[in-house]
């Protein structure tokens, strides 16, 4: 099986061994057996956030193809009464479509994101002011350290900006996810993203009809080539190739005033004070951090939409500088070369290191 047939970038060599797992037990047995005998293994979901090398993958590739969306008994007194259990192989976009049709809020701004539900918590997917972390309550995993099936509460994943403990190396395979969603008369959660609020004609913090939010998000994503579409060559990508950098406030002040930036909340560390003791003086203020726009940095380093290196078949999307696309027959080496060039230009111009968002398999930058 050529993995280029299973990835949204349409790049990737042969899998030495391939298993299309439609049952949870099949996923567990295949991964556990490979791990036991030292055979390399790779779990593949929707193939939307991965760059696979041209030489292929040694060992076994397990494509997670389980399906199912189940409503769980509602938690007593919950302000979000809708609880769902979703199998890891369920396409994320199918889940969002289902929840919006049912009138359940919580993931509507995540419309149009390709990939599978099992991959969603690994990346802590997010878009247009919403993140999975706001709705995720637990994951069922195959814990490779114990060899057992386990349910982990969401806090164990330490979800952050496009990261989790699994992405950082904790050995586990997601088998299903549990979500808690709202049921506010088919109204969305408060809209927190300015571009989406403008498209909906509402103020930041307002809610809107769920179907309207979904339609607006899909339209915005399509305008950037971020919705899979066989008729749109700019959608042959891994989505956003770089994460938005997070830097100190002091460093942000060295950048041009026009550079977009968003302050990140900083929590003061908890302090324990013995009973009867005088409170200690507060610790020195912790400097905050600022999130920058990777797209702005790329564009203002001199790289424009549609840019490519010579005759390379890898290019910057013609619709959004944050996406790198396969214009037809591109190799992983060509895409990696373009990504390195972009990193070098941004570093040279602004002193900012751009970090890739996709998972690399058999590829290095």
Helices and strands as residue ranges (DSSP letters): G 3-5, E 15-21, H 24-37, E 41-44, E 50-52, E 57-64, E 69-72, E 82-87, H 92-102, G 108-110, H 117-123, E 126-127, E 130-131, G 132-134, E 136-143, E 148-153, G 154-157, E 172-181, H 194-200, H 210-223, G 233-235, E 237-240, E 246-248, H 249-252, E 261-264, E 289-292, H 294-299, E 314-316, E 323-326, H 332-350, E 359-361
